[in-house]
Amino acid sequence: MSDSTAFFIKKFRENIDTPEEPGQWYRPRPYRNAVVKFRDCSIDDFEQRRDILINEAGLNAFLFRADMIPGCDLLSDSGTTTMTMDQWAAMLLGDESYGSNEGYFELRAQFAETFGAGWCEKDNSSGGSSESLFLFHQGRAAENAFFSILVRQLAAAGKGSSAPPSDGLMPELKSRIESRLGTNSHGKDLWIIPSNSHFDTTQGNIEDKGMIPLNLPCREHLEKDEIFPFRGNMDVEELDNLLEHEKDRVPLVYLTITNNTGGGQPVSIDNIRKIRNITRKHGVPFFFDACRFAENAYFVKKREDEFWDSSIVKIVHEMFRYADGFHISLKKDGLVNMGGALVIRKDGDFSKKFPNFKEGITDHQIMAEGHPTYGGLPGRDLKAISEGLRTVVRDEYLDARIGQVVRFGRHLFEAGIPVIRPIGGHAVYIDLDRFFDGTAGDDEFKGISMTALMLIAGHRVCELGLYAFGSYDGEKEIPPEPRVNYVRAAVPRLAYEDQDLFSVVEAFRVLADNRDRIPAVNVEYGRDLSLRHFKSRFSFRG
Ligand SMILES: *Cc1c(COP(=O)(O)O)cnc(C)c1O
């Protein structure tokens, strides 16, 4: 080997692990484009987008035609993955038999591999339904089935109580439960489902069954200036206090990984272990809402000392070792466009507490989804999910994925746009209260105007703030409590290059430089509806 090549190899290598720019540009993406889609529209068509926005979509980002977006569509990271060639190839091998198709068995084996020992093992010894993997067409369908059966089995057991919450609860916790009593419990048995933070459909499904969803985020969760590495954690003191006094009314404890709020803030394994100890002490089962399990494992590897040298797969196994079950939307870290699952550990605390649960779920699925072994999905989709689960835990995939989201957030921050930090795994949140701080005049729903102006610029983002989470009582607005006022830019997996995202930063920069000129909006339709941000129509004030 000549000295000069060794010299250059050393030089090339020196830069490759630099996390800062420009050093990071020495490392290319770990994949290349295999298929591309040319746009049917151009970034220059500003007037055309304005006309569509006003005349067709009523300034509502959800109603705007996706084929007229020439830039980044950052409405959601859910189901918007670009699939790999290996996934497309696997789809050709799909087995479309009715039930128990080949894809199901492959997927079950893949779940055991991805999530570790004890998951998805078939047990024929117990008689009746022995499956522990139940497929659904997406996450919320699994949630709906899960909570429907849960509430029915709780009622059948007849151990509920409508007595007021215990006086032993921390006063703040007690008042939070009491504030939900009127709307949620329908005067019947009081059941509480705690979580670090429930996703909105999980919360909706829990409320729909007359149970109370209770968020116990760690204190750092909403502190705007706190650079805390595991903002997604649960407050374990509150959890312990809750279970100490109300364990009989808590059928199970949830943990959302990553915690969606704030753009996918991670949960530490230390927090998971503490929750497991507390739930075990009180005899309460413990479940994950596992949509972004791989992204969570990546943050654990980077931020939790014990795991710096562990593989992602090993970290995932360690996380899932502590759970009695989980549900997952495979539209996120399954790297597919549609799919969901519910998994119950065969000999876990939940199975012991609800021995007939699997029967209940199976009946529900036969009525609503077809059969647990396909859950409303074509057999070929199951093949794509298995392949996606193999890709999502690759170190180089996660480096590229999370690195891109973090870079995007950092560029926004450096452009003077106030974003929640540290940046999470799948989205960047812009803090509107800070963005508009100091601007004068009428400020009704400027988050809606921001998303509308971004659409005219050529990109789609989503308001998650005073409009999405507030409500209207016929006379006045009731803002969300605690106050949330964000615009979210969620990044689809494997879909965009940095250049695309940097063009979003530049569009935001134009808005920031001219923030005094951003108009308020009138709500033309739907202000008093439930889930109003999906349906409403608006017009610019000026
Ligand atoms: C997306 C999501 C769900 C719901 O899954 P869908 O597939 O969209 O129905 C539930 N929980 C979390 C944390 C999610 O991100």
The ligand as a MOL file (V3000), in Angstrom:
LIG
                    3D

  0  0  0     0  0            999 V3000
M  V30 BEGIN CTAB
M  V30 COUNTS 15 15 0 0 0
M  V30 BEGIN ATOM
M  V30 1 C -50.4180 7.1260 13.9610 0
M  V30 2 C -50.5230 6.7740 15.3740 0
M  V30 3 C -51.5930 6.0040 15.8580 0
M  V30 4 C -52.7460 5.5820 14.9870 0
M  V30 5 O -52.3570 4.8160 13.9100 0
M  V30 6 P -53.0610 4.9030 12.4780 0
M  V30 7 O -52.3620 3.8710 11.6780 0
M  V30 8 O -52.8620 6.2960 11.9640 0
M  V30 9 O -54.4980 4.6000 12.6620 0
M  V30 10 C -51.5900 5.6830 17.2070 0
M  V30 11 N -50.6220 6.0940 18.0340 0
M  V30 12 C -49.5810 6.8490 17.6030 0
M  V30 13 C -48.5130 7.2650 18.5660 0
M  V30 14 C -49.4940 7.2160 16.2750 0
M  V30 15 O -48.4820 7.9700 15.8530 0
M  V30 END ATOM
M  V30 BEGIN BOND
M  V30 1 1 1 2
M  V30 2 1 2 3
M  V30 3 2 2 14
M  V30 4 1 3 4
M  V30 5 2 3 10
M  V30 6 1 4 5
M  V30 7 1 5 6
M  V30 8 2 6 7
M  V30 9 1 6 8
M  V30 10 1 6 9
M  V30 11 1 10 11
M  V30 12 2 11 12
M  V30 13 1 12 13
M  V30 14 1 12 14
M  V30 15 1 14 15
M  V30 END BOND
M  V30 END CTAB
M  END
